[in-house]
């Protein structure tokens, strides 16, 4: 529900003892920020510092939005009775959730529009003649014995839509009979900017890593974030190469509206990727209607990597069939996916222009896996495997030879294998 803007916050003449506490917590927060400790550890330590400084904390909360394709943000709750942090995360698309719509934080976010300093705050007494329980969560806190509540929101970066931007929101509650004193609130207001800078430093680091992993893949993203950024810096690895492509995609694209086409591709790629996640498969890129992934291996893990890749392929095909059944029943377009598995040596690292790089795999084996996938339709198969892949496996009971076949651009014919379950 709407609530009036809070009155201006007036800092009383600063008690030297409070000033000393603010300086001490400031120094602590800056040091922790420079150390780059995790946000949960940082916020837990911050609450401990406030308690040591004399703040009568009953509960404390910090939450921040983030840039992640799946998660909208993270939250951290400290309670005196637990003396520990409860860490949670929330998915994107919760703007209509009543817990958010009716929360003090949504009210604070709305106060940010037009804010010059990127800060908004509110205080609510939770008992006595001045009690003001204008948000459902405040009624819950009052029922648990809390007497006073203070919340503040800090926006990170330039002014914009704070509901979609990055920032950190705090709330602090006490069950002390007289609530927070003016000195308590002065302490909080004095130390939260330093804590927010430390939180922002770690959040920016985490956001950068998350975005790199989302757009480059988990391993490639970690490598780039760790400093593997020089053009031409590559290493030779051996890996299973997984290449999948939607059969007849041009015809599907001509017949389906854009949003329908994107929804179809998202469903296909999620189904394929879901089979890779638990098996250490790393998606390197989506190529329009295609997908390239790898399973790196050493001589000791070669057979296991091939087994995982084959398990992922069979699971993905079963899941795609179920997806197509569901889409067909709903009158939506479906997609047939062809998939090839190959094993070989590739160069793994940075390649591209001086100002636009790609962290990927290159080499003859990459070209060959794409050529093998192109044989799926003429051979009437959904999954094909190279002789090199098969040679790396000890258990070949699920495989059947399909003879020698010419690959486009490859001089000699190659032996190709399929899955027994696809034998007609």
C-alpha positions in Angstrom: 0.0 0.0 0.0 1.3 3.5 -0.6 2.9 5.3 2.4 3.9 8.9 2.8 7.5 9.9 2.3 9.6 9.7 5.5 10.6 13.0 7.1 14.2 14.2 6.6 16.7 12.3 8.7 18.5 14.7 11.1 21.8 13.6 12.5 22.2 15.0 16.0 25.4 16.4 17.3 27.8 13.5 17.0 28.9 11.9 20.2 32.6 11.3 20.1 32.1 7.7 21.2 29.7 7.1 18.3 32.1 8.8 15.9 34.8 6.4 17.1 32.5 3.4 16.5 31.6 4.7 13.0 35.3 5.0 12.1 36.1 1.6 13.4 33.3 -0.1 11.4 34.3 2.0 8.3 37.8 0.7 8.5 36.7 -2.8 9.0 34.3 -2.7 6.0 36.9 -1.2 3.7 39.4 -3.8 4.6 36.9 -6.6 4.0 36.0 -5.1 0.7 39.6 -5.1 -0.3 39.9 -8.7 0.7 37.1 -9.6 -1.6 35.4 -11.9 0.9 32.0 -13.4 0.1 28.9 -11.3 0.7 27.5 -13.7 3.2 30.7 -13.6 5.3 30.9 -9.9 4.8 27.3 -9.2 6.0 27.7 -11.7 9.0 30.9 -9.9 10.0 29.2 -6.5 9.6 26.3 -7.5 11.9 28.9 -8.8 14.5 30.6 -5.4 14.3 27.4 -3.6 14.9 26.6 -5.8 18.0 30.1 -5.2 19.3 29.5 -1.4 18.8 26.4 -1.7 21.0 23.6 -1.8 18.5 20.7 -4.0 20.0 20.1 -6.0 16.8 17.4 -8.6 16.8 17.3 -9.2 13.0 19.2 -7.8 10.0 18.7 -8.3 6.3 20.6 -7.4 3.1 19.3 -8.0 -0.4 20.6 -7.1 -3.8 19.6 -7.5 -7.4 22.1 -8.9 -9.8 22.6 -9.4 -13.5 22.1 -13.1 -14.0 19.9 -14.8 -16.6 18.2 -17.1 -14.1 18.4 -15.3 -10.7 17.1 -11.9 -10.0 19.0 -11.4 -6.8 20.3 -12.7 -3.5 19.4 -12.1 0.1 21.2 -12.5 3.4 19.4 -12.6 6.8 21.1 -12.5 10.2 19.2 -13.3 13.4 20.5 -12.9 17.0 19.1 -16.3 18.1 20.9 -18.1 15.2 24.1 -15.9 15.1 24.5 -17.0 11.5 23.5 -15.9 8.0 20.6 -17.5 6.1 21.4 -17.1 2.4 18.6 -17.2 -0.2 18.1 -16.3 -3.9 15.1 -15.4 -5.9 14.2 -16.0 -9.5 13.5 -13.3 -12.1 10.0 -12.2 -12.7 8.9 -11.8 -9.1 7.6 -8.2 -9.6 4.0 -9.3 -9.1 4.8 -11.4 -6.0 2.8 -10.0 -3.0 5.8 -10.3 -0.8 7.6 -7.7 -3.0 4.6 -5.6 -3.9 3.6 -5.0 -0.3 7.2 -4.7 1.1 9.0 -1.7 2.5 11.7 -2.2 -0.1 9.4 -1.7 -3.0 8.3 1.5 -1.3 11.9 2.6 -1.0 12.7 1.7 -4.6 9.8 4.0 -5.7 11.3 6.7 -3.5 14.5 6.5 -5.6 13.0 8.1 -8.6 14.5 11.6 -8.8 16.8 10.9 -5.8 19.9 12.9 -6.0 22.1 10.7 -3.8 20.7 7.3 -4.7 19.6 6.7 -1.1 16.2 6.2 0.4 15.2 5.1 3.9 12.4 4.6 6.4 11.9 4.0 10.1 8.8 2.4 11.7 8.1 2.0 15.4 6.4 -1.4 15.9 4.8 -0.9 19.3 3.4 1.8 21.5 1.5 5.0 20.6 3.8 5.7 17.7 3.5 2.3 16.1 3.0 2.3 12.4 2.5 -1.2 10.9 1.7 -0.1 7.3 3.4 -3.1 5.7 2.5 -6.8 6.3 6.0 -7.8 7.2 6.1 -5.2 10.0 3.0 -6.8 11.6 4.8 -10.2 11.5 7.9 -8.7 13.1 5.8 -7.0 15.8 4.1 -10.3 16.6 7.5 -11.8 17.1 8.4 -9.1 19.6 10.3 -6.6 17.5 9.8 -3.0 18.6 11.6 -0.8 16.0 12.5 -1.2 12.3 14.9 0.8 10.1 15.4 0.2 6.3 17.6 1.8 3.8 18.3 1.4 0.0 21.4 2.3 -1.9 21.4 2.5 -5.7 24.6 1.5 -7.4 25.6 3.6 -10.4 23.8 6.5 -12.2 20.2 7.3 -11.9 17.8 5.1 -13.9 15.0 2.7 -13.1 16.0 1.5 -9.7 13.5 -1.4 -9.8 15.6 -2.9 -12.7 19.0 -1.6 -11.7 21.6 -2.8 -9.2 21.6 -1.8 -5.5 21.5 -3.1 -2.0 18.6 -2.9 0.5 19.0 -3.3 4.2 16.7 -3.6 7.1 17.4 -3.8 10.8 15.0 -4.6 13.7 15.4 -4.6 17.4 13.4 -6.0 20.3 14.8 -3.5 22.8 11.9 -2.0 24.9 12.5 1.5 23.8 13.5 0.7 20.2 16.6 2.2 18.5 18.1 5.3 20.1 19.1 8.3 18.0 22.7 7.2 18.5 21.8 3.7 17.2 20.4 5.2 14.0 23.3 7.6 13.6 25.7 4.6 13.8 23.7 2.7 11.2 23.4 5.7 8.8 27.1 6.4 9.3 28.4 2.9 8.5 26.0 1.7 5.8 27.7 3.6 2.9 31.1 1.9 3.6 29.4 -1.5 4.0 27.6 -0.9 0.7 30.8 -0.1 -1.1 32.3 -3.3 0.1 29.2 -5.2 -0.9 29.2 -3.5 -4.3 32.8 -4.5 -4.9 32.1 -8.1 -4.3 28.8 -8.0 -6.2 30.5 -6.5 -9.2 33.0 -9.3 -9.2 30.3 -11.9 -8.9 28.2 -10.2 -11.6 31.1 -10.2 -14.0 31.9 -13.8 -13.4 28.2 -14.8 -13.7 27.8 -13.0 -17.0 31.0 -14.4 -18.4 29.9 -17.9 -17.5 26.4 -17.3 -18.9 27.7 -16.1 -22.3 31.0 -18.0 -22.7 30.3 -21.2 -20.7 31.3 -22.1 -17.1 35.0 -23.1 -17.7 35.7 -20.5 -20.4 34.0 -17.8 -18.3 36.1 -18.7 -15.3 39.3 -18.6 -17.4 38.5 -15.2 -18.9 37.6 -13.8 -15.5 40.8 -15.1 -14.1 42.8 -13.2 -16.7 43.0 -15.5 -19.8 42.3 -12.5 -22.1 45.2 -12.3 -24.5 44.4 -12.9 -28.2 46.1 -16.0 -29.4 46.5 -17.5 -25.9 45.4 -21.1 -26.5 46.2 -24.5 -25.1 45.9 -27.9 -26.7 43.3 -30.1 -25.0 41.6 -33.4 -25.8 37.9 -33.4 -25.6 34.6 -35.0 -26.8 33.0 -32.6 -29.2 29.2 -32.4 -29.2 27.5 -30.7 -32.1 23.7 -30.4 -32.4 21.7 -28.7 -35.1 18.0 -28.3 -35.8 17.1 -30.1 -39.0 15.3 -28.0 -41.6 15.5 -24.9 -39.6 15.1 -22.5 -42.6 11.7 -24.0 -43.3 10.7 -23.7 -39.7 11.9 -20.0 -39.6 10.0 -19.2 -42.7 6.7 -20.5 -41.3 6.9 -19.4 -37.7 6.6 -15.8 -36.3 9.7 -14.5 -34.6 8.6 -14.9 -31.0 7.4 -18.4 -31.7 10.7 -19.3 -33.3 12.7 -18.0 -30.3 10.4 -19.8 -27.9 11.0 -23.0 -29.8 14.8 -22.6 -29.8 14.9 -21.8 -26.1 13.0 -25.0 -25.4 15.3 -27.0 -27.6 18.5 -25.5 -26.2 17.3 -25.8 -22.6 16.5 -29.5 -23.2 19.9 -30.2 -24.7 21.7 -28.3 -22.0 19.8 -29.9 -19.2 21.3 -33.3 -20.2 24.8 -31.7 -20.1 24.7 -30.0 -16.8 25.0 -33.0 -14.5 27.6 -34.6 -16.7 30.2 -31.9 -16.8 29.5 -31.0 -20.4 30.4 -27.4 -21.2 28.3 -25.4 -23.7 30.7 -23.2 -25.7 28.2 -21.4 -28.0 24.9 -21.4 -29.7 25.2 -21.0 -33.4 21.8 -19.8 -34.6 20.0 -23.1 -34.6 23.1 -25.1 -33.6 25.0 -25.8 -30.4 28.6 -26.7 -29.7 29.7 -28.3 -26.4 32.8 -30.1 -25.1 33.7 -32.7 -22.5 37.4 -32.2 -21.9 39.3 -35.3 -20.8 42.8 -36.7 -19.9 44.0 -40.2 -20.8 42.7 -41.3 -17.4 39.2 -39.8 -17.9 38.8 -40.4 -21.6 36.4 -43.4 -21.4 34.3 -41.8 -18.6 34.0 -38.5 -20.6 32.7 -40.5 -23.6 30.3 -42.4 -21.5 28.9 -39.2 -20.0 28.6 -37.6 -23.5 26.8 -40.6 -24.8 24.4 -40.7 -21.8 23.7 -37.0 -22.3 23.0 -37.6 -25.9 20.5 -40.4 -25.3 18.8 -38.5 -22.5 18.6 -35.4 -24.6 16.9 -37.2 -27.5 14.3 -38.8 -25.2 13.6 -35.4 -23.6 13.3 -33.8 -27.1 10.8 -36.4 -28.1 8.7 -35.6 -25.0 9.1 -31.8 -25.7 7.9 -32.3 -29.3 4.9 -34.3 -28.1 3.9 -31.5 -25.7 4.3 -28.8 -28.3 2.5 -30.8 -31.0 -0.5 -31.3 -28.6 -0.5 -27.5 -28.0 -0.5 -26.8 -31.8 3.0 -25.4 -31.7 5.9 -26.1 -34.2 8.3 -28.9 -33.3 12.0 -29.5 -34.1 14.0 -32.5 -35.0 17.6 -32.2 -33.7 20.6 -34.0 -35.2 23.6 -34.6 -32.9 27.1 -35.8 -33.6 29.8 -36.9 -31.1 33.5 -36.8 -32.0 36.7 -37.0 -29.9 40.0 -35.3 -30.8 42.6 -32.7 -30.1 41.6 -29.1 -30.3 43.0 -25.6 -29.5 41.1 -24.1 -26.7 41.4 -20.3 -26.0 41.1 -16.8 -27.4 40.9 -16.1 -31.1 39.5 -13.1 -33.0 40.1 -9.5 -33.6 42.2 -7.3 -31.3 39.0 -5.7 -29.8 36.5 -8.6 -30.2 37.6 -12.1 -29.0 35.9 -15.4 -28.8 36.9 -18.1 -26.3 36.3 -21.3 -28.2 37.8 -24.5 -29.7 39.3 -24.6 -33.2 40.9 -27.3 -35.2 40.1 -30.1 -37.8 38.1 -32.0 -35.2 35.7 -29.1 -34.8 35.1 -29.1 -38.6 34.7 -32.9 -38.7 32.0 -33.1 -36.0 29.9 -30.6 -37.9 30.4 -32.7 -41.1 29.4 -35.8 -39.2 26.2 -34.1 -38.0 25.3 -33.3 -41.6 25.1 -37.1 -42.3 22.2 -37.6 -39.8 19.4 -36.8 -42.2 20.7 -38.9 -45.2 21.4 -41.8 -42.9 18.1 -41.5 -41.1 19.7 -41.1 -37.7 19.4 -38.6 -34.9 22.7 -39.4 -33.3 26.0 -40.3 -35.0 29.4 -41.0 -33.6 32.9 -40.9 -35.0 35.3 -43.8 -35.0 37.6 -41.8 -32.8 34.9 -41.4 -30.2 34.0 -45.1 -30.3 37.7 -46.0 -30.0 37.8 -44.1 -26.7 35.1 -46.3 -25.2 35.5 -49.6 -23.5 31.8 -50.5 -23.5 30.4 -50.3 -27.1 27.3 -52.4 -26.6 25.0 -49.5 -27.4 26.8 -48.7 -30.7 26.3 -50.1 -34.2 28.7 -49.5 -37.2 27.2 -47.7 -40.2 30.0 -48.1 -42.6 32.5 -45.7 -44.3 31.2 -42.3 -45.3 32.7 -39.3 -47.1 32.7 -36.1 -45.1 32.6 -32.8 -47.0 36.1 -31.2 -47.0 37.7 -34.3 -45.5 40.0 -36.3 -47.9 39.4 -39.8 -46.7 36.1 -41.5 -45.9 35.5 -42.0 -42.2 33.8 -44.9 -40.3 30.6 -43.7 -38.7 28.6 -45.3 -35.8 25.0 -45.0 -34.6 23.0 -46.1 -31.6 21.5 -49.6 -31.4 18.1 -48.2 -30.3 17.8 -46.3 -33.5 18.3 -49.4 -35.6 15.1 -50.1 -37.6 
